[in-house]
């Protein structure tokens, strides 16, 4: 099968959503100017540089009570900070609750039954007990092709690591089983890892 995205695919669901997998999930926490806490997952997400450490995630679509984009985007525009919380398998149901399109004045930590903690370096909530949380200062918001598509980039200026995820000095993903997005409504758990040495090691 070959198709041009501009012409449509003719399938029941968009296959592009399932091609780039597995995708890590950024559980992005923000706060609006009135102090309302927001928590939402984004699977167009990755680290993009080591020194200084930097990350990106993309926000797509909009909602009726925002003039442009989603609540996370609006909050980041206003405060210039955000936190990326790592999603573990045991939090999958709470993460799914946070995919709901709540009104912008709803505290999504409370709706998902989660506890917020204050970040150390930025005025932003983070997820208490997450395997890791990255405190980020906004560097760029880049408009992308299409309506309400934006790439948000930030410098990581503070990192929280849950103590039991550190094994022999290494942040060990097998201790918490990361959740990954596959496509459609499908997810996966990282529970099978292996090590490869590079030829020039």
C-alpha atoms as a printed R data frame, in Angstrom:
    type eleno elety resid chain resno       x      y      z
1   ATOM     1    CA   UNK     A     1   0.000  0.000  0.000
2   ATOM     2    CA   UNK     A     2   1.137  3.518 -0.780
3   ATOM     3    CA   UNK     A     3  -0.759  6.700 -0.067
4   ATOM     4    CA   UNK     A     4  -0.154 10.431 -0.018
5   ATOM     5    CA   UNK     A     5  -1.295 11.863  3.326
6   ATOM     6    CA   UNK     A     6  -2.757 14.890  1.567
7   ATOM     7    CA   UNK     A     7  -5.087 12.556 -0.376
8   ATOM     8    CA   UNK     A     8  -6.159 10.411  2.588
9   ATOM     9    CA   UNK     A     9  -5.465  6.779  3.431
10  ATOM    10    CA   UNK     A    10  -8.898  5.191  3.065
11  ATOM    11    CA   UNK     A    11  -8.478  3.114  6.233
12  ATOM    12    CA   UNK     A    12 -10.721  3.137  9.315
13  ATOM    13    CA   UNK     A    13  -7.984  4.857 11.360
14  ATOM    14    CA   UNK     A    14  -4.925  6.914 10.497
15  ATOM    15    CA   UNK     A    15  -1.946  4.514 10.185
16  ATOM    16    CA   UNK     A    16   0.564  7.328 10.754
17  ATOM    17    CA   UNK     A    17  -0.498  7.333 14.412
18  ATOM    18    CA   UNK     A    18   0.832  3.772 14.790
19  ATOM    19    CA   UNK     A    19   3.996  3.849 12.669
20  ATOM    20    CA   UNK     A    20   6.375  5.759 14.949
21  ATOM    21    CA   UNK     A    21   6.371  3.493 17.989
22  ATOM    22    CA   UNK     A    22   6.986  3.015 20.789
23  ATOM    23    CA   UNK     A    23   6.872  6.659 21.843
24  ATOM    24    CA   UNK     A    24   7.777  7.850 25.329
25  ATOM    25    CA   UNK     A    25   5.077  9.787 27.138
26  ATOM    26    CA   UNK     A    26   5.652 13.220 28.633
27  ATOM    27    CA   UNK     A    27   3.166 13.726 31.454
28  ATOM    28    CA   UNK     A    28   3.354 17.505 31.401
29  ATOM    29    CA   UNK     A    29   2.422 19.436 34.511
30  ATOM    30    CA   UNK     A    30   1.828 23.174 34.476
31  ATOM    31    CA   UNK     A    31   0.061 25.870 36.461
32  ATOM    32    CA   UNK     A    32  -1.948 28.762 35.081
33  ATOM    33    CA   UNK     A    33  -1.602 32.353 36.294
34  ATOM    34    CA   UNK     A    34  -4.426 31.788 38.798
35  ATOM    35    CA   UNK     A    35  -2.724 28.740 40.295
36  ATOM    36    CA   UNK     A    36  -4.885 26.015 38.717
37  ATOM    37    CA   UNK     A    37  -2.801 22.845 38.183
38  ATOM    38    CA   UNK     A    38  -2.884 21.018 34.855
39  ATOM    39    CA   UNK     A    39  -1.566 17.546 33.997
40  ATOM    40    CA   UNK     A    40  -1.720 16.076 30.499
41  ATOM    41    CA   UNK     A    41   0.127 13.339 28.557
42  ATOM    42    CA   UNK     A    42   1.885 13.984 25.237
43  ATOM    43    CA   UNK     A    43   3.482 11.224 23.168
44  ATOM    44    CA   UNK     A    44   5.160 13.453 20.585
45  ATOM    45    CA   UNK     A    45   8.027 13.849 23.032
46  ATOM    46    CA   UNK     A    46  11.753 13.293 23.377
47  ATOM    47    CA   UNK     A    47  15.066 14.511 24.710
48  ATOM    48    CA   UNK     A    48  16.922 16.589 22.125
49  ATOM    49    CA   UNK     A    49  20.305 17.513 23.654
50  ATOM    50    CA   UNK     A    50  22.648 16.499 26.473
51  ATOM    51    CA   UNK     A    51  24.526 19.696 27.325
52  ATOM    52    CA   UNK     A    52  22.617 21.559 28.512
53  ATOM    53    CA   UNK     A    53  19.886 18.927 28.764
54  ATOM    54    CA   UNK     A    54  16.880 19.848 26.627
55  ATOM    55    CA   UNK     A    55  13.529 18.286 25.780
56  ATOM    56    CA   UNK     A    56  10.667 18.861 23.390
57  ATOM    57    CA   UNK     A    57   7.038 17.887 23.136
58  ATOM    58    CA   UNK     A    58   4.387 18.764 20.600
59  ATOM    59    CA   UNK     A    59   0.889 19.973 21.346
60  ATOM    60    CA   UNK     A    60  -1.693 19.345 18.636
61  ATOM    61    CA   UNK     A    61  -5.319 20.391 18.435
62  ATOM    62    CA   UNK     A    62  -7.330 22.826 20.506
63  ATOM    63    CA   UNK     A    63 -10.205 22.963 22.983
64  ATOM    64    CA   UNK     A    64 -13.267 25.188 23.255
65  ATOM    65    CA   UNK     A    65 -12.117 27.234 26.255
66  ATOM    66    CA   UNK     A    66  -8.684 28.138 24.834
67  ATOM    67    CA   UNK     A    67  -8.095 30.592 22.024
68  ATOM    68    CA   UNK     A    68  -5.167 28.559 20.687
69  ATOM    69    CA   UNK     A    69  -3.946 25.067 21.497
70  ATOM    70    CA   UNK     A    70  -4.396 23.145 24.734
71  ATOM    71    CA   UNK     A    71  -4.205 24.148 28.411
72  ATOM    72    CA   UNK     A    72  -0.561 23.063 28.704
73  ATOM    73    CA   UNK     A    73   0.448 25.362 25.862
74  ATOM    74    CA   UNK     A    74  -1.493 28.314 27.272
75  ATOM    75    CA   UNK     A    75   0.015 27.819 30.733
76  ATOM    76    CA   UNK     A    76   3.551 27.526 29.376
77  ATOM    77    CA   UNK     A    77   3.111 30.679 27.320
78  ATOM    78    CA   UNK     A    78   2.017 32.522 30.449
79  ATOM    79    CA   UNK     A    79   4.552 31.134 32.958
80  ATOM    80    CA   UNK     A    80   7.464 30.002 30.733
81  ATOM    81    CA   UNK     A    81   7.987 26.848 32.803
82  ATOM    82    CA   UNK     A    82   6.752 23.251 32.804
83  ATOM    83    CA   UNK     A    83   7.591 19.863 34.298
84  ATOM    84    CA   UNK     A    84   7.767 16.540 32.475
85  ATOM    85    CA   UNK     A    85   6.866 13.583 34.667
86  ATOM    86    CA   UNK     A    86   7.775 10.026 33.632
87  ATOM    87    CA   UNK     A    87   4.804  7.644 33.380
88  ATOM    88    CA   UNK     A    88   5.132  4.189 34.921
89  ATOM    89    CA   UNK     A    89   2.869  1.227 34.298
90  ATOM    90    CA   UNK     A    90   1.213  1.462 37.705
91  ATOM    91    CA   UNK     A    91   0.009  4.988 36.841
92  ATOM    92    CA   UNK     A    92  -1.631  4.048 33.543
93  ATOM    93    CA   UNK     A    93  -5.217  4.462 34.775
94  ATOM    94    CA   UNK     A    94  -4.509  7.887 36.278
95  ATOM    95    CA   UNK     A    95  -2.689  8.889 33.099
96  ATOM    96    CA   UNK     A    96  -5.731  7.831 31.089
97  ATOM    97    CA   UNK     A    97  -8.004  9.978 33.277
98  ATOM    98    CA   UNK     A    98  -5.774 12.958 32.502
99  ATOM    99    CA   UNK     A    99  -6.437 12.533 28.767
100 ATOM   100    CA   UNK     A   100  -9.971 13.830 29.418
101 ATOM   101    CA   UNK     A   101 -10.788 17.255 27.958
102 ATOM   102    CA   UNK     A   102 -11.521 18.990 31.255
103 ATOM   103    CA   UNK     A   103 -12.383 22.673 31.494
104 ATOM   104    CA   UNK     A   104  -9.285 24.802 31.984
105 ATOM   105    CA   UNK     A   105 -10.220 25.643 35.586
106 ATOM   106    CA   UNK     A   106 -10.227 21.965 36.674
107 ATOM   107    CA   UNK     A   107  -7.355 20.682 38.822
108 ATOM   108    CA   UNK     A   108  -6.351 17.575 36.874
109 ATOM   109    CA   UNK     A   109  -4.155 16.216 39.675
110 ATOM   110    CA   UNK     A   110  -7.261 16.017 41.855
111 ATOM   111    CA   UNK     A   111  -9.421 14.505 39.103
112 ATOM   112    CA   UNK     A   112  -6.836 11.771 38.504
113 ATOM   113    CA   UNK     A   113  -6.430 11.097 42.232
114 ATOM   114    CA   UNK     A   114  -2.803 12.194 42.221
115 ATOM   115    CA   UNK     A   115  -0.699 14.264 44.608
116 ATOM   116    CA   UNK     A   116   1.157 17.327 43.396
117 ATOM   117    CA   UNK     A   117   4.444 18.498 44.858
118 ATOM   118    CA   UNK     A   118   6.191 21.811 44.299
119 ATOM   119    CA   UNK     A   119   9.165 21.899 41.948
120 ATOM   120    CA   UNK     A   120  12.512 23.063 43.330
121 ATOM   121    CA   UNK     A   121  13.745 25.452 40.622
122 ATOM   122    CA   UNK     A   122  10.532 26.664 38.965
123 ATOM   123    CA   UNK     A   123   7.064 27.759 40.098
124 ATOM   124    CA   UNK     A   124   5.307 24.664 38.821
125 ATOM   125    CA   UNK     A   125   3.736 21.484 40.223
126 ATOM   126    CA   UNK     A   126   5.252 18.063 39.670
127 ATOM   127    CA   UNK     A   127   3.859 14.579 40.235
128 ATOM   128    CA   UNK     A   128   4.750 13.380 43.715
129 ATOM   129    CA   UNK     A   129   6.342  9.920 43.549
130 ATOM   130    CA   UNK     A   130   6.983  9.846 39.798
131 ATOM   131    CA   UNK     A   131  10.000  7.751 38.777
132 ATOM   132    CA   UNK     A   132  11.559 10.937 37.418
133 ATOM   133    CA   UNK     A   133  10.505 14.528 36.877
134 ATOM   134    CA   UNK     A   134  12.244 17.115 34.704
135 ATOM   135    CA   UNK     A   135  11.864 20.753 35.692
136 ATOM   136    CA   UNK     A   136  11.987 22.797 32.486
137 ATOM   137    CA   UNK     A   137  12.372 26.416 31.542
138 ATOM   138    CA   UNK     A   138  10.834 27.315 28.190
139 ATOM   139    CA   UNK     A   139  13.298 28.075 25.406
140 ATOM   140    CA   UNK     A   140  11.081 28.110 22.309
141 ATOM   141    CA   UNK     A   141   7.554 27.571 21.080
142 ATOM   142    CA   UNK     A   142   7.690 26.742 17.381
143 ATOM   143    CA   UNK     A   143   4.534 26.838 15.237
144 ATOM   144    CA   UNK     A   144   4.343 23.754 13.008
145 ATOM   145    CA   UNK     A   145   2.502 23.157  9.751
146 ATOM   146    CA   UNK     A   146  -1.242 22.798 10.219
147 ATOM   147    CA   UNK     A   147  -3.716 24.380 12.579
148 ATOM   148    CA   UNK     A   148  -2.849 24.386 16.290
149 ATOM   149    CA   UNK     A   149   0.339 22.326 15.982
150 ATOM   150    CA   UNK     A   150   3.164 23.591 18.201
151 ATOM   151    CA   UNK     A   151   6.538 22.271 19.358
152 ATOM   152    CA   UNK     A   152   7.483 23.313 22.883
153 ATOM   153    CA   UNK     A   153  11.177 23.143 23.771
154 ATOM   154    CA   UNK     A   154  12.712 23.592 27.178
155 ATOM   155    CA   UNK     A   155  15.983 23.445 29.070
156 ATOM   156    CA   UNK     A   156  15.981 20.960 31.936
157 ATOM   157    CA   UNK     A   157  17.205 22.871 34.993
158 ATOM   158    CA   UNK     A   158  16.207 20.421 37.732
159 ATOM   159    CA   UNK     A   159  15.825 16.631 37.840
160 ATOM   160    CA   UNK     A   160  14.041 14.489 40.436
161 ATOM   161    CA   UNK     A   161  14.855 10.755 40.566
162 ATOM   162    CA   UNK     A   162  12.902  8.384 42.799
163 ATOM   163    CA   UNK     A   163  15.384  6.658 45.070
164 ATOM   164    CA   UNK     A   164  14.267  3.103 44.317
165 ATOM   165    CA   UNK     A   165  14.861  3.685 40.589
166 ATOM   166    CA   UNK     A   166  18.598  4.072 41.192
167 ATOM   167    CA   UNK     A   167  20.382  0.715 41.111
168 ATOM   168    CA   UNK     A   168  24.170  0.592 41.429
169 ATOM   169    CA   UNK     A   169  24.390  4.219 40.362
170 ATOM   170    CA   UNK     A   170  22.237  3.766 37.250
171 ATOM   171    CA   UNK     A   171  18.693  5.017 36.638
172 ATOM   172    CA   UNK     A   172  17.143  1.597 35.994
173 ATOM   173    CA   UNK     A   173  13.947  1.543 33.909
174 ATOM   174    CA   UNK     A   174  13.229 -2.052 34.905
175 ATOM   175    CA   UNK     A   175  12.428 -0.867 38.442
176 ATOM   176    CA   UNK     A   176   9.310  1.014 37.347
177 ATOM   177    CA   UNK     A   177   8.361 -0.311 33.851
178 ATOM   178    CA   UNK     A   178   7.891  2.789 31.648
179 ATOM   179    CA   UNK     A   179   4.646  3.174 29.765
180 ATOM   180    CA   UNK     A   180   4.933  3.872 26.023
181 ATOM   181    CA   UNK     A   181   2.416  4.904 23.378
182 ATOM   182    CA   UNK     A   182   1.985  2.695 20.324
183 ATOM   183    CA   UNK     A   183  -0.879  4.218 18.379
184 ATOM   184    CA   UNK     A   184  -4.654  4.327 18.220
185 ATOM   185    CA   UNK     A   185  -5.591  3.362 21.826
186 ATOM   186    CA   UNK     A   186  -2.666  0.970 22.227
187 ATOM   187    CA   UNK     A   187   0.149  1.201 24.758
188 ATOM   188    CA   UNK     A   188   3.114 -0.933 25.756
189 ATOM   189    CA   UNK     A   189   5.241 -1.506 28.841
190 ATOM   190    CA   UNK     A   190   9.028 -1.604 28.697
191 ATOM   191    CA   UNK     A   191   9.854 -4.818 30.536
192 ATOM   192    CA   UNK     A   192  12.453 -6.488 28.308
193 ATOM   193    CA   UNK     A   193  15.794 -4.734 28.003
194 ATOM   194    CA   UNK     A   194  19.252 -5.718 26.799
195 ATOM   195    CA   UNK     A   195  22.658 -4.084 26.480
196 ATOM   196    CA   UNK     A   196  24.710 -3.649 23.312
197 ATOM   197    CA   UNK     A   197  28.311 -2.468 23.401
198 ATOM   198    CA   UNK     A   198  29.331 -0.156 20.543
199 ATOM   199    CA   UNK     A   199  32.150 -1.341 18.275
200 ATOM   200    CA   UNK     A   200  34.332  1.581 19.419
201 ATOM   201    CA   UNK     A   201  33.674  1.173 23.176
